[in-house]
């Protein structure tokens, strides 16, 4: 039997949830066809289905060494890095996917999102600008890209570069002039970003701006509470989470923080 038929059988086993059988067949195929990347890719996919993330990652890296021109292992590796929170590695792996398939709009979106989650605002903006050449009407990017530009504007101003700040704000408006769609998201992102940098006053100010724009934003109260908690302002934290629950009674994250507060009181 040739490799194509064996690969089809393995994919069928994976789709049926017969992972042990799929893994055995894929490893046998790899032994018989050691230079064929497809079996190594399926070994990785099977490990991933079994929750063996490190084994899956190693398999996808091995598949790339066997055939760097094949898109699938680059994409699999990018998704693993993203799910592990290794966002810069994810962005670089999505870049490899895009190099092989420039019209892969989803990978361009994920490249930008990876940089965004890594707080690499400039690289996120560049990725999404490129995406809009391929898909000018991409709804999510029409919200996230102006968010990113506004974050850049705030940061340029904070760091003493008002000229670049004004240009970034103009860029945001040029992508989407409806600030109500993206301004609260920008400030919420900054609230979390500043908290991570231990800039608590700036974090609280950012969340406060979200609440001025949308007084019923449960996540802003949640974020503000976490910032207060990190400042050791426990009563202010509790008050913020209670406000979050009042707005959104099923906000499980706020509920979890309140439980923690009661346990430590």
Secondary structure by P-SEA (a helix, b strand, c coil): ccaaaaaaaaaaaaaacaaaaaaaaaaaaaaaccccaaaaaaaaaaaaaacaaaaaaaaaaaaaaacccccaaaaaaaaaaaaacaaaaaaaaaaaaaaacccaaaaaaaaaaaaaaacaaaaaaaaaaaaaaacccccccccaaaaaaaaaaaaaaaaccaaaaaaaaaaaaaacccccccaaaaaaaaaaaaaaacaaaaaaaaaaaaaaaccccaaaaaaaaaaaaaacaaaaaaaaaaaaaaacccaaaaaaaaaaaaaac
